[in-house]
Amino acid sequence: MIKKNIYFGICFVLLFCFCFRLPAGQLKLIKQVSLDDLGILKPTLLKVHLGNTYIYDEAAMSFFIINNEFKVIKKFGRSGMGPGEYRMPLVFGFLNNRLWVRDAYDKMIWYNLAGEFSEEKIQPKKLCLVMEYIDADQYFLLDNQIELNRDRIDSLIYVTGPEKIKLIEIKVPFQLSVDLEKKISFLFAASKNACYVVPSDKRYYIRRFDIAKKVFAGEIEKKNSRRIKYNGKEIAEFNEKKKKMLESTPYLQQFTIKFPELKPAVKQIYSDEMDRLYIILPTIQEGKYSLELYDKTLKYLDGCLVPATASNLFFPTSGSIYLVNFEEKEEIYWLQVYSFLSR
């Protein structure tokens, strides 16, 4: 009887590990620096290019270039409406040895890699938002359209020369509610050869678009994945954020702002220059999220845990993972570099 129970126990553990893929890898901290020491108080955008780290600081309304030794080598950009100035940077990236910034107020600004202003182009208000460049003739656009009944249509479009391919289109029904966190109704991550898309936050389902073939080729789906409820601390933080927002924006008082009961099935996704896919799941263990790593064929490679406070400022490269981690007790942002150690 005892042997039988041990046998069934072993089978249950193996089945559990197979179905839920417990993280077996780990992140090893290589180096870190306090962003306070670099003069960065509120980092909101992060990317790494040619060994340098680029961070946008919302408090200073400026970009910082940080070298491999974690020294600030340049601070550039400023708030305003003049040439080379912006009011609210939404996204930035790199193309042909230049840095581009898409401002929320109809402007695309270009700098060289040293942060020196090059040129700017005023974009019509109804023009789609450039989210990522593959090269000068290939890029991804985000489009938001409001229908007559006030429903919103969110679309992701791949542009290659004169051709436009709509990768996803989601209708968001109009309702008297405002989501304080979510800007669009789906997630995506683009690399040189592929674009990964999470069509809905309600289920674990990810599709891979092959850029060369211009077709969807491969997907990952967990049909029995369960979404997690927000805890009391997270709800309290939401209510505090809601209170501040209503005080600063009285217009929103006419809306009923609701907090979702369940977390999204997938928190965020990223890809690196090797077309590998990084999936961050909102399953908290010891104050950390689960990270799953897949290769370009969507074969599962490994998993580990990452700081929960770093899910939105996270940049993977072929050899390292750069992230900004917020330490709540001391209220300090840390720029950290990790290596991924597989099992």
Summary of the structure (lengths in Angstrom):
residues: 343
radius of gyration: 21.4
end to end distance: 34.7
largest distance: 80.4
contacts: 956
relative contact order: 0.13
helix: 14%
strand: 49%
